[in-house]
Amino acid sequence: MQKITSFILAEASKLKGGEILVVPQSESAPHYFGKTVPKQVLIDKEERTVAGQKVTFEIKAYLPDVLVVEGQMEVENIFSDKAF
């Protein structure tokens, strides 16, 4: 199985809070990594069926006004007609 991931970015005027996602820090990361990388907030996660395929959507935010919708689906072959 292979996975297709798609991102949509949008600007939003009022975003609700959510769960702050923790990004693991590698040992080779600079000491200022945790203070400079924007915090990502998980607003919602749900599964939907699109064109007969199960798609998992995660709605995330970079506060105060950036919204990211990430959609993922598994396919047998990312180059097949069914993947498009």
The first five atom37 places (N, CA, C, CB, O) and aatype in JSON, in Angstrom:
{
  "aatype": [12, 5, 11, 9, 16, 15, 13, 9, 10, 0, 6, 0, 15, 11, 10, 11, 7, 7, 6, 9, 10, 19, 19, 14, 5, 15, 6, 15, 0, 14, 8, 18, 13, 7, 11, 16, 19, 14, 11, 5, 19, 10, 9, 3, 11, 6, 6, 1, 16, 19, 0, 7, 5, 11, 19, 16, 13, 6, 9, 11, 0, 18, 10, 14, 3, 19, 10, 19, 19, 6, 7, 5, 12, 6, 19, 6, 2, 9, 13, 15, 3, 11, 0, 13],
  "atom_mask": [
    [1, 1, 1, 1, 1],
    [1, 1, 1, 1, 1],
    [1, 1, 1, 1, 1],
    [1, 1, 1, 1, 1],
    [1, 1, 1, 1, 1],
    [1, 1, 1, 1, 1],
    [1, 1, 1, 1, 1],
    [1, 1, 1, 1, 1],
    [1, 1, 1, 1, 1],
    [1, 1, 1, 1, 1],
    [1, 1, 1, 1, 1],
    [1, 1, 1, 1, 1],
    [1, 1, 1, 1, 1],
    [1, 1, 1, 1, 1],
    [1, 1, 1, 1, 1],
    [1, 1, 1, 1, 1],
    [1, 1, 1, 0, 1],
    [1, 1, 1, 0, 1],
    [1, 1, 1, 1, 1],
    [1, 1, 1, 1, 1],
    [1, 1, 1, 1, 1],
    [1, 1, 1, 1, 1],
    [1, 1, 1, 1, 1],
    [1, 1, 1, 1, 1],
    [1, 1, 1, 1, 1],
    [1, 1, 1, 1, 1],
    [1, 1, 1, 1, 1],
    [1, 1, 1, 1, 1],
    [1, 1, 1, 1, 1],
    [1, 1, 1, 1, 1],
    [1, 1, 1, 1, 1],
    [1, 1, 1, 1, 1],
    [1, 1, 1, 1, 1],
    [1, 1, 1, 0, 1],
    [1, 1, 1, 1, 1],
    [1, 1, 1, 1, 1],
    [1, 1, 1, 1, 1],
    [1, 1, 1, 1, 1],
    [1, 1, 1, 1, 1],
    [1, 1, 1, 1, 1],
    [1, 1, 1, 1, 1],
    [1, 1, 1, 1, 1],
    [1, 1, 1, 1, 1],
    [1, 1, 1, 1, 1],
    [1, 1, 1, 1, 1],
    [1, 1, 1, 1, 1],
    [1, 1, 1, 1, 1],
    [1, 1, 1, 1, 1],
    [1, 1, 1, 1, 1],
    [1, 1, 1, 1, 1],
    [1, 1, 1, 1, 1],
    [1, 1, 1, 0, 1],
    [1, 1, 1, 1, 1],
    [1, 1, 1, 1, 1],
    [1, 1, 1, 1, 1],
    [1, 1, 1, 1, 1],
    [1, 1, 1, 1, 1],
    [1, 1, 1, 1, 1],
    [1, 1, 1, 1, 1],
    [1, 1, 1, 1, 1],
    [1, 1, 1, 1, 1],
    [1, 1, 1, 1, 1],
    [1, 1, 1, 1, 1],
    [1, 1, 1, 1, 1],
    [1, 1, 1, 1, 1],
    [1, 1, 1, 1, 1],
    [1, 1, 1, 1, 1],
    [1, 1, 1, 1, 1],
    [1, 1, 1, 1, 1],
    [1, 1, 1, 1, 1],
    [1, 1, 1, 0, 1],
    [1, 1, 1, 1, 1],
    [1, 1, 1, 1, 1],
    [1, 1, 1, 1, 1],
    [1, 1, 1, 1, 1],
    [1, 1, 1, 1, 1],
    [1, 1, 1, 1, 1],
    [1, 1, 1, 1, 1],
    [1, 1, 1, 1, 1],
    [1, 1, 1, 1, 1],
    [1, 1, 1, 1, 1],
    [1, 1, 1, 1, 1],
    [1, 1, 1, 1, 1],
    [1, 1, 1, 1, 1]
  ],
  "atom_positions": [
    [[0.83, -1.19, 0.0], [0.0, 0.0, 0.0], [0.87, 1.25, 0.0], [-0.94, 0.0, 1.21], [1.95, 1.28, 0.6]],
    [[0.39, 2.25, -0.68], [1.06, 3.55, -0.7], [0.08, 4.59, -0.19], [1.57, 3.91, -2.13], [-1.13, 4.35, -0.17]],
    [[0.58, 5.73, 0.22], [-0.26, 6.75, 0.81], [-0.12, 8.06, 0.03], [0.1, 6.97, 2.29], [0.98, 8.48, -0.31]],
    [[-1.26, 8.68, -0.26], [-1.29, 10.0, -0.89], [-1.68, 11.0, 0.18], [-2.29, 10.04, -2.11], [-2.62, 10.78, 0.94]],
    [[-0.94, 12.1, 0.25], [-1.23, 13.16, 1.21], [-1.39, 14.46, 0.45], [-0.12, 13.27, 2.29], [-0.59, 14.79, -0.42]],
    [[-2.45, 15.21, 0.79], [-2.71, 16.48, 0.15], [-2.94, 17.54, 1.23], [-3.94, 16.38, -0.8], [-3.55, 17.26, 2.26]],
    [[-2.45, 18.75, 0.98], [-2.58, 19.84, 1.93], [-3.34, 21.01, 1.32], [-1.21, 20.29, 2.43], [-3.14, 21.34, 0.15]],
    [[-4.19, 21.62, 2.11], [-4.86, 22.87, 1.73], [-4.55, 23.86, 2.84], [-6.43, 22.67, 1.54], [-4.76, 23.57, 4.02]],
    [[-4.07, 25.04, 2.46], [-3.78, 26.09, 3.43], [-4.75, 27.23, 3.22], [-2.31, 26.59, 3.3], [-5.09, 27.57, 2.09]],
    [[-5.2, 27.82, 4.31], [-6.14, 28.93, 4.23], [-5.89, 29.89, 5.38], [-7.61, 28.43, 4.25], [-5.31, 29.53, 6.4]],
    [[-6.34, 31.11, 5.19], [-6.27, 32.11, 6.25], [-7.65, 32.18, 6.89], [-5.82, 33.51, 5.69], [-8.66, 32.23, 6.19]],
    [[-7.69, 32.19, 8.19], [-8.97, 32.25, 8.92], [-8.9, 33.37, 9.94], [-9.29, 30.89, 9.61], [-7.86, 33.6, 10.56]],
    [[-10.0, 34.07, 10.12], [-9.98, 35.2, 11.03], [-10.08, 34.78, 12.49], [-11.11, 36.14, 10.7], [-9.43, 35.38, 13.35]],
    [[-10.89, 33.77, 12.79], [-11.05, 33.33, 14.17], [-10.91, 31.82, 14.24], [-12.41, 33.78, 14.75], [-11.76, 31.09, 13.72]],
    [[-9.86, 31.36, 14.87], [-9.65, 29.92, 15.01], [-9.87, 29.5, 16.44], [-8.24, 29.54, 14.55], [-9.46, 30.18, 17.39]],
    [[-10.51, 28.37, 16.59], [-10.7, 27.8, 17.92], [-9.44, 27.08, 18.34], [-11.92, 26.85, 17.96], [-8.67, 26.61, 17.5]],
    [[-9.23, 26.99, 19.63], [-8.07, 26.27, 20.14], [-8.26, 24.78, 19.99], [0.0, 0.0, 0.0], [-9.35, 24.32, 19.63]],
    [[-7.25, 24.04, 20.25], [-7.3, 22.6, 20.17], [-6.13, 22.01, 20.93], [0.0, 0.0, 0.0], [-5.57, 22.66, 21.82]],
    [[-5.78, 20.81, 20.59], [-4.69, 20.11, 21.26], [-3.36, 20.5, 20.6], [-4.9, 18.57, 21.21], [-3.2, 20.34, 19.39]],
    [[-2.42, 21.01, 21.38], [-1.11, 21.37, 20.84], [-0.33, 20.1, 20.55], [-0.32, 22.3, 21.83], [-0.16, 19.25, 21.43]],
    [[0.14, 19.98, 19.31], [0.9, 18.8, 18.9], [2.36, 18.97, 19.29], [0.76, 18.55, 17.38], [2.94, 20.04, 19.08]],
    [[2.94, 17.94, 19.84], [4.34, 17.98, 20.26], [5.2, 17.4, 19.14], [4.55, 17.2, 21.59], [4.98, 16.27, 18.7]],
    [[6.17, 18.17, 18.69], [7.09, 17.72, 17.65], [8.33, 17.17, 18.33], [7.45, 18.88, 16.66], [8.99, 17.88, 19.08]],
    [[8.66, 15.91, 18.07], [9.87, 15.36, 18.7], [11.12, 16.08, 18.21], [9.98, 13.84, 18.43], [11.27, 16.34, 17.01]],
    [[11.99, 16.39, 19.12], [13.21, 17.11, 18.78], [14.37, 16.13, 18.71], [13.51, 18.23, 19.81], [14.62, 15.38, 19.65]],
    [[15.07, 16.15, 17.58], [16.21, 15.25, 17.45], [17.42, 15.82, 18.17], [16.54, 15.01, 15.96], [17.48, 17.02, 18.47]],
    [[18.36, 14.97, 18.45], [19.56, 15.4, 19.16], [20.4, 16.37, 18.33], [20.41, 14.2, 19.54], [21.15, 17.18, 18.88]],
    [[20.27, 16.3, 17.01], [21.06, 17.18, 16.15], [20.39, 18.54, 15.91], [21.32, 16.5, 14.83], [20.98, 19.41, 15.26]],
    [[19.18, 18.73, 16.43], [18.48, 20.0, 16.25], [19.18, 21.09, 17.06], [16.99, 19.88, 16.67], [19.73, 20.82, 18.13]],
    [[19.15, 22.32, 16.57], [19.79, 23.4, 17.33], [19.05, 23.66, 18.65], [19.82, 24.69, 16.49], [17.88, 23.31, 18.78]],
    [[19.73, 24.26, 19.61], [19.16, 24.48, 20.94], [17.92, 25.38, 20.92], [20.2, 25.09, 21.84], [17.1, 25.3, 21.83]],
    [[17.77, 26.23, 19.91], [16.64, 27.14, 19.83], [15.45, 26.55, 19.07], [17.07, 28.43, 19.18], [14.46, 27.25, 18.85]],
    [[15.52, 25.31, 18.68], [14.47, 24.66, 17.88], [13.09, 24.78, 18.51], [14.81, 23.18, 17.68], [12.15, 25.22, 17.84]],
    [[12.95, 24.42, 19.77], [11.64, 24.42, 20.44], [11.01, 25.79, 20.55], [0.0, 0.0, 0.0], [9.78, 25.9, 20.59]],
    [[11.82, 26.83, 20.6], [11.29, 28.19, 20.76], [10.99, 28.86, 19.43], [12.26, 29.03, 21.54], [10.24, 29.84, 19.4]],
    [[11.55, 28.37, 18.33], [11.39, 29.05, 17.05], [10.44, 28.37, 16.09], [12.72, 29.18, 16.4], [9.9, 29.03, 15.2]],
    [[10.21, 27.08, 16.24], [9.3, 26.36, 15.34], [7.87, 26.64, 15.8], [9.6, 24.82, 15.34], [7.55, 26.45, 16.97]],
    [[7.01, 27.1, 14.88], [5.62, 27.42, 15.28], [4.9, 26.19, 15.84], [4.84, 27.97, 14.08], [5.1, 25.07, 15.37]],
    [[4.08, 26.42, 16.83], [3.29, 25.34, 17.44], [2.14, 25.0, 16.51], [2.77, 25.74, 18.85], [1.48, 25.88, 15.96]],
    [[1.89, 23.71, 16.35], [0.79, 23.23, 15.54], [-0.32, 22.77, 16.48], [1.23, 22.08, 14.59], [-0.06, 22.07, 17.45]],
    [[-1.56, 23.17, 16.17], [-2.7, 22.82, 17.01], [-3.64, 21.91, 16.21], [-3.45, 24.11, 17.5], [-4.03, 22.26, 15.09]],
    [[-3.98, 20.75, 16.77], [-4.92, 19.84, 16.12], [-6.34, 20.26, 16.51], [-4.64, 18.35, 16.51], [-6.69, 20.21, 17.69]],
    [[-7.13, 20.66, 15.54], [-8.5, 21.11, 15.8], [-9.48, 19.95, 15.7], [-8.89, 22.23, 14.82], [-10.36, 19.81, 16.55]],
    [[-9.34, 19.13, 14.65], [-10.27, 18.01, 14.47], [-9.64, 16.97, 13.56], [-11.62, 18.51, 13.88], [-8.74, 17.27, 12.78]],
    [[-10.12, 15.74, 13.67], [-9.69, 14.64, 12.82], [-10.91, 13.79, 12.53], [-8.54, 13.78, 13.49], [-11.64, 13.41, 13.44]],
    [[-11.15, 13.5, 11.25], [-12.3, 12.67, 10.9], [-12.04, 11.93, 9.6], [-13.56, 13.53, 10.77], [-11.2, 12.32, 8.79]],
    [[-12.78, 10.85, 9.43], [-12.7, 10.06, 8.21], [-13.95, 10.3, 7.38], [-12.52, 8.54, 8.53], [-15.06, 10.36, 7.91]],
    [[-13.77, 10.43, 6.08], [-14.87, 10.61, 5.14], [-14.63, 9.73, 3.93], [-15.01, 12.1, 4.72], [-13.5, 9.29, 3.68]],
    [[-15.68, 9.46, 3.19], [-15.57, 8.71, 1.95], [-15.67, 9.7, 0.79], [-16.68, 7.6, 1.85], [-16.64, 10.44, 0.67]],
    [[-14.65, 9.69, -0.05], [-14.6, 10.58, -1.22], [-14.4, 9.71, -2.44], [-13.45, 11.65, -1.09], [-13.4, 8.99, -2.55]],
    [[-15.35, 9.76, -3.38], [-15.3, 8.95, -4.61], [-15.05, 7.48, -4.3], [-14.19, 9.48, -5.55], [-14.3, 6.81, -5.0]],
    [[-15.69, 6.98, -3.24], [-15.6, 5.58, -2.87], [-14.33, 5.21, -2.1], [0.0, 0.0, 0.0], [-14.13, 4.04, -1.77]],
    [[-13.48, 6.17, -1.81], [-12.23, 5.92, -1.1], [-12.3, 6.53, 0.31], [-11.03, 6.51, -1.88], [-12.82, 7.63, 0.49]],
    [[-11.77, 5.8, 1.3], [-11.72, 6.32, 2.66], [-10.58, 7.32, 2.77], [-11.55, 5.16, 3.7], [-9.43, 7.01, 2.45]],
    [[-10.9, 8.54, 3.22], [-9.91, 9.61, 3.36], [-9.93, 10.09, 4.8], [-10.19, 10.79, 2.36], [-10.99, 10.33, 5.36]],
    [[-8.75, 10.23, 5.39], [-8.63, 10.76, 6.75], [-8.23, 12.22, 6.65], [-7.6, 9.94, 7.59], [-7.21, 12.56, 6.04]],
    [[-9.03, 13.09, 7.26], [-8.75, 14.52, 7.26], [-8.32, 14.96, 8.65], [-9.98, 15.33, 6.79], [-8.97, 14.62, 9.64]],
    [[-7.25, 15.71, 8.72], [-6.82, 16.35, 9.96], [-6.84, 17.85, 9.73], [-5.39, 15.86, 10.41], [-6.23, 18.35, 8.79]],
    [[-7.55, 18.55, 10.6], [-7.61, 20.0, 10.52], [-6.68, 20.54, 11.6], [-9.07, 20.55, 10.69], [-6.89, 20.31, 12.79]],
    [[-5.66, 21.27, 11.16], [-4.65, 21.79, 12.06], [-4.57, 23.3, 11.89], [-3.27, 21.13, 11.8], [-5.05, 23.85, 10.89]],
    [[-3.96, 23.96, 12.86], [-3.81, 25.4, 12.78], [-2.45, 25.82, 13.29], [-4.9, 26.1, 13.58], [-1.86, 25.18, 14.17]],
    [[-1.97, 26.89, 12.72], [-0.83, 27.63, 13.25], [-1.43, 28.95, 13.71], [0.35, 27.82, 12.18], [-1.7, 29.84, 12.9]],
    [[-1.63, 29.07, 15.01], [-2.3, 30.25, 15.55], [-1.45, 31.49, 15.31], [-2.59, 30.08, 17.05], [-0.22, 31.41, 15.4]],
    [[-2.06, 32.62, 15.02], [-3.47, 32.9, 15.23], [-4.37, 32.72, 14.01], [-3.61, 34.28, 15.72], [-5.59, 32.69, 14.17]],
    [[-3.81, 32.6, 12.77], [-4.72, 32.7, 11.63], [-4.45, 31.78, 10.44], [-4.71, 34.06, 11.15], [-5.01, 32.01, 9.37]],
    [[-3.62, 30.76, 10.58], [-3.34, 29.86, 9.45], [-3.99, 28.5, 9.72], [-1.8, 29.69, 9.24], [-3.78, 27.88, 10.76]],
    [[-4.79, 28.06, 8.76], [-5.5, 26.79, 8.85], [-4.92, 25.83, 7.82], [-7.03, 26.99, 8.63], [-4.7, 26.21, 6.67]],
    [[-4.68, 24.58, 8.22], [-4.14, 23.55, 7.34], [-5.07, 22.35, 7.39], [-2.67, 23.15, 7.75], [-5.36, 21.83, 8.47]],
    [[-5.54, 21.91, 6.23], [-6.33, 20.69, 6.15], [-5.47, 19.66, 5.43], [-7.71, 20.92, 5.4], [-5.04, 19.88, 4.29]],
    [[-5.21, 18.55, 6.1], [-4.37, 17.48, 5.55], [-5.25, 16.28, 5.27], [-3.2, 17.12, 6.51], [-5.9, 15.76, 6.18]],
    [[-5.28, 15.83, 4.04], [-6.05, 14.64, 3.67], [-5.12, 13.52, 3.27], [0.0, 0.0, 0.0], [-4.18, 13.72, 2.5]],
    [[-5.39, 12.31, 3.8], [-4.56, 11.14, 3.46], [-5.45, 9.97, 3.06], [-3.66, 10.74, 4.66], [-6.5, 9.72, 3.67]],
    [[-5.0, 9.26, 2.03], [-5.7, 8.04, 1.63], [-4.68, 7.02, 1.15], [-6.75, 8.33, 0.53], [-3.63, 7.37, 0.61]],
    [[-5.01, 5.76, 1.36], [-4.14, 4.68, 0.92], [-4.62, 4.17, -0.43], [-4.11, 3.54, 1.95], [-5.82, 4.04, -0.68]],
    [[-3.66, 3.88, -1.31], [-3.95, 3.33, -2.63], [-2.94, 2.22, -2.92], [-3.9, 4.44, -3.74], [-1.86, 2.19, -2.33]],
    [[-3.3, 1.35, -3.81], [-2.39, 0.27, -4.21], [-1.19, 0.82, -4.96], [-3.13, -0.76, -5.06], [-0.05, 0.41, -4.72]],
    [[-1.44, 1.75, -5.89], [-0.38, 2.31, -6.73], [-0.67, 3.78, -6.94], [-0.28, 1.55, -8.1], [-1.72, 4.13, -7.49]],
    [[0.23, 4.66, -6.51], [-0.03, 6.1, -6.62], [-0.06, 6.58, -8.07], [1.02, 6.88, -5.86], [-0.52, 7.69, -8.33]],
    [[0.39, 5.78, -9.0], [0.39, 6.16, -10.4], [-0.78, 5.58, -11.19], [1.67, 5.72, -11.04], [-0.87, 5.79, -12.4]],
    [[-1.68, 4.87, -10.52], [-2.82, 4.29, -11.21], [-3.92, 5.33, -11.42], [-3.37, 3.08, -10.44], [-3.95, 6.36, -10.74]],
    [[-4.83, 5.04, -12.35], [-5.95, 5.95, -12.61], [-6.85, 6.09, -11.39], [-6.78, 5.45, -13.81], [-7.44, 7.15, -11.18]],
    [[-6.94, 5.05, -10.58], [-7.8, 5.08, -9.38], [-7.29, 6.09, -8.34], [-7.86, 3.68, -8.75], [-8.07, 6.6, -7.53]],
    [[-6.01, 6.37, -8.36], [-5.43, 7.33, -7.41], [-5.78, 8.76, -7.77], [-3.91, 7.18, -7.37], [-5.69, 9.64, -6.91]],
    [[-6.19, 9.02, -8.99], [-6.53, 10.37, -9.4], [-8.01, 10.51, -9.43], [-5.93, 10.7, -10.76], [-8.52, 11.59, -9.76]]
  ]
}
